[in-house]
Amino acid sequence: MKSVAIVLAAGSGKRMGGPVKKQFLDLCGKPLIFYPLETFEKSFIDEIIMVIQPEDEEYIREEIVKKYGLSKVSKFVYGGDERYNSVLNGLNAIDTCDYVFIHDGARALIDTGSLERGLASVKETGACVIGMPSKDTVKIADENGIVKMTPDRSSVWNVQTPQIFKFDLIKEAYNNVISHEKEYKDKGINITDDAMVLELYSDHPIKLVEGSYRNFKVTTPEDTDLAKRIIESGMNA
């Protein structure tokens, strides 16, 4: 059994502001992207493929991968116009594997327990998504910002990454998205995660697997401050 992680680190991080890309922000003396890579490095994952921007390759290779001895990082591929293009580039770089873990590099505090629960689930179902039950009441709004409905909070989850799939299944789903890309865009379908790619392709069940509320996406300066406090406290172990 072989498991491969695709770590997406090609974003610009515009909402963060400042001259440094989000994935390279300093978190307690190390770049943000180091932390999820370290978690995968220390886990059962066999191989890590990084999706990056071409201009960042030398820095990542020398100052992160080599510097910290991340031996499982095997390949660098470049990001595409949309997230799904970037993920497909990562999938195309995999020679063979059983399960693929697709992770947003901005989720710095993914933990090994979540990975292990995800692996157990994907073995049973072939597709699963790490996430957490919503703590908040969620409202569905119309185009004018007027409340249309309030879904039952007990059925609402905040989806995280990694999202984990049998390799052949998700590869077929992504190829389908690319072949119907114009059709989806014409319909106004905005593909925001990997589970949605599979949902568009088939009715294959996707299991929700409990992760951690600490596995948030670092998007704003406030998120950076919180991530630093968690790392300093040792709570991300």
Phi, psi and omega in degrees: 000127180239133178240132180239138175255131169256118181251117182275118182219040184251006183284164180265339178064041185299326182290342178284326184076169178089168186278344185262131177298145186307317185292348180249007178299145180286123173238100177057042174091358179227152179293147183310315186295340179300321190294311176294326177298319179297319179298315177295321180301321184272357184263189178286352181303135183271330188208145178238127174248126181258133175257117191223177169269144184305322183290348181263354190298313183298316180298313181296317182297315187273315191266351179237299186294306181289318184300320184256009175064044181273082190289342182278347176288111188254332186213151170242129172234162186261148181288158179253191183293321180240164180303318183293330174295320179295316180296317180297323176300320177294316179298322180292340180275354180274125178289306177198146173193170177267312184230142178239132180253112183259118190230136173281120182300338179287348174272084190289334193253031172298143184241160184293330177300319177296319179297318181293320176295322178295319179297316179300321182287317183294332176296329182274319191250338183086349180202129176207160183228129174285139179188185179219145174303141182293135175277341188250154169289136182249137176248139172263125185250158173271186184294345179259008180079019179263136182297127176262321182196164176236105180292154177299120184300331182294343180254004184259129177239147168267117186277139179238197169225158013283155169252133199235133187214156163299133188302310183299323181296310184286330177296316177299319181296318179292321176298324177296317180300315181296320181291337179246021187303311181297319179301315180295319180295319179298329179275358181075023179277118181257109184275114189249347177206174185289325178300323180295326176301314179291323179299322179289332185275322185202177177260025179301131182295142179238116183276135172271127184239131183293129178254249180203142176294344177282348182274052181271161180273123179283109187235326184238166176304326178295323176297321179298316179299318180294317179299320178298317181296321179294316179298315181297328181279346183081009184285348181274359182291000000 
